[in-house]
């Protein structure tokens, strides 16, 4: 099996998007690996197919999804508070 150790499947890859009309189009991204920050500043750093700094993105996706779930719970709590305030105001 050919494992895809390329930037697009790496934990540190940050894709870029742009709007074209009413559609969101995926463009090329960049590497956000903190170990490569000096390399990126000193010279052009192109995306690679066999990067030695590659890490599986599954854990990063899992962490992002948990963060989103926590944020949604927080928003839900605020909305419940707002609803309670509005119900109290309606009774007055």
N, C-alpha and C positions, 0 to 999 in steps of 0.2 A: 504494500500500500504506500502511495506517495503522500507523505505528510506535507501540508502546505505551510511552510515556515516563511510566509511572506508578510509584508507590512499590513496588508488589508485584513489579515486574520490575527493580528497581534493585539495584546492588551493595551499597548501604548499608542496605537494608531487612532488618530482623531480625524474622521472624515469631514469634508467640507461640503456644503450644499449651497445652492443658489436658486432663486425663483426665476422662472421663465414663463411669463404670462401668469397662469394660475397653477402651475405645476412646480413641484420641488424636485430639482435635478441634483443628483450626487456628482460631485466633482472630486478631484484628487485631494487627499488629505495630507497630514503631516505626522511625524513621529514625535510623541511627547515624553519619551523616555528621558528622565533626568540625568542619566549617565551619559547621554549623547548631546547635552546642551552645549558643551564647548565645541564639539565637532560641528554642530549646526551653526554656531556663531563664526567659526573660523573659516569654513568653506561650505560650499553648497552640499547639502546632504540629500541625496535622492533616495526614494523608496527602493527597497531591495527585495529579492526573492528568497535569499538564504541568509537572513540576518542573524548574527550570533547573539544578539540581545533579545530575540523573540521570546515572548511569554504568552501562554494561552489566555485568550480573552474571556473564557467562560467565567472565571472568578470575577473579573471586572464587570461583566454583564450582570452577574448575580448581585454584586454589591450595589450597582446602579439601580437595579430593580427594587432592592430592599429600601434604598434611599427614597425612591419614588413612592413606595407604599407608605413609608413613615410620613412623608410630606402630605400625602392624601389623607392619612389619619388626622394629621394636625389641621388641615383645612376643614375636614369634617367636624372636628371639635369646635373650630371657630364658627362654622356655619350653624351648628346647634346652638351655640351661645347667642348668635344674632337672632335666630328664630325665637329663642326664649324671650329675648328683649322685645321683639316685635309682638309676641303674644301678650306680654304684660302691657305694652302700650295700647293694644287693641281693647283690653279690658278696662282701661281708664276712661 
